Amino acid sequence: MTVFARVPSPLAQIHVARLGGAVARVPDEATAFSGRDAGYLFWTLGSWRPAADAEPYRAWVRETAAALAPCATGGVYVNLIDRDEGPERVRAAYGAAKYARLARLKAAYDPDNLFRLNQNIAPATD
């Protein structure tokens, strides 16, 4: 992969996990985890030392994701979403129906949104 030849730090990583097997045997609608039919899950880590300018590392992660996009489903695993990507990206991780179901559960069990310091699902208001 040519993007790795331009990695700005020896701390940066590209991870690829093989899915299938037990993951693929569970029906997609059975759990909040989506994309069970994908063959692989990939993510990039643009790690850098604290004193370094973050932008070259973030740019490398964006470039790598763009290079891999033609091979991707367009889905996202919620634990790999950066907090600055916003609530729409969290919604995309679950899909509309699953997100609505999770928001209703959140309204029932955490109506004050106490557990919000994650990839938050806001409680449903309807």
C-alpha positions in Angstrom: 0.0 0.0 0.0 1.6 3.2 -1.1 0.0 5.3 1.7 2.1 3.4 4.3 5.2 4.5 2.5 4.3 8.1 3.5 3.5 7.3 7.1 4.7 10.3 9.2 5.6 8.3 12.3 6.8 4.9 13.3 3.9 4.9 15.9 1.2 4.9 13.2 -0.6 1.7 12.4 -3.0 0.1 10.0 -5.1 -2.7 11.4 -7.1 -5.3 9.5 -9.3 -7.8 11.2 -10.9 -10.7 9.4 -14.7 -11.0 10.1 -16.9 -13.8 8.9 -17.4 -17.0 10.9 -19.5 -16.5 14.1 -19.8 -12.8 13.4 -21.4 -13.4 10.0 -23.7 -16.2 11.3 -25.7 -13.8 13.6 -28.5 -12.0 11.8 -27.7 -8.3 11.3 -30.9 -7.2 13.0 -30.2 -9.3 16.1 -27.7 -7.0 17.7 -26.6 -3.3 17.5 -23.4 -4.3 15.7 -23.9 -3.7 12.0 -22.0 -4.8 8.9 -21.9 -8.5 9.8 -21.6 -9.4 6.1 -18.3 -7.4 5.7 -15.3 -9.6 5.1 -12.9 -7.4 7.0 -12.7 -4.5 9.4 -9.9 -2.0 9.0 -8.8 1.1 10.9 -5.8 3.4 11.0 -4.1 4.9 14.0 -2.2 8.1 13.4 -0.2 8.1 16.6 2.3 10.8 17.4 4.4 12.1 20.2 2.7 14.9 22.4 5.0 17.7 21.2 4.4 17.0 17.5 2.0 18.9 15.2 -1.1 16.6 14.9 -2.1 17.7 11.4 0.3 15.6 9.3 -0.8 12.5 11.2 -4.5 13.3 10.8 -4.0 14.0 7.2 -2.3 10.6 6.8 -5.2 8.9 8.4 -7.7 10.7 6.1 -5.5 9.8 3.0 -5.4 6.2 4.1 -9.1 6.0 4.6 -9.7 7.6 1.2 -7.3 5.1 -0.5 -9.2 2.1 1.1 -12.7 3.6 0.5 -13.2 1.8 -2.9 -12.8 -1.5 -1.1 -15.0 -0.6 1.9 -18.8 -1.0 2.5 -19.2 2.5 3.8 -20.1 1.3 7.2 -18.3 2.1 10.4 -17.7 0.3 13.7 -18.9 2.7 16.5 -15.8 2.1 18.7 -13.6 3.4 15.9 -15.4 6.8 15.5 -13.5 9.8 16.6 -15.4 12.0 19.0 -15.1 15.0 16.6 -16.9 13.1 13.8 -20.3 14.1 15.2 -23.6 12.4 16.0 -24.4 11.6 12.3 -21.4 9.3 12.1 -22.7 7.5 15.3 -26.1 7.1 13.6 -24.4 5.7 10.5 -22.7 3.1 12.6 -26.1 1.6 13.6 -28.4 2.5 10.8 -31.7 4.3 11.2 -33.8 1.5 12.6 -31.2 0.2 15.1 -30.3 3.8 16.2 -34.0 4.5 16.9 -34.3 1.3 18.9 -31.2 2.2 21.0 -32.5 5.8 21.5 -35.8 4.4 22.9 -33.8 2.1 25.2 -31.6 5.0 26.3 -34.8 7.0 27.1 -36.1 4.2 29.2 -32.8 3.4 31.1 -30.9 6.7 31.0 -33.4 9.5 30.3 -31.0 12.1 31.7 -28.2 11.0 29.4 -25.8 10.4 32.3 -23.8 8.0 30.2 -22.9 10.4 27.4 -19.1 10.5 27.4 -18.8 8.0 24.6 -20.2 7.8 21.1 -23.4 9.0 22.5 -26.9 7.9 21.6 -29.2 10.6 22.9 -32.4 9.4 24.6 -35.5 9.4 22.3 -37.8 12.3 22.9 -41.0 11.0 21.3 
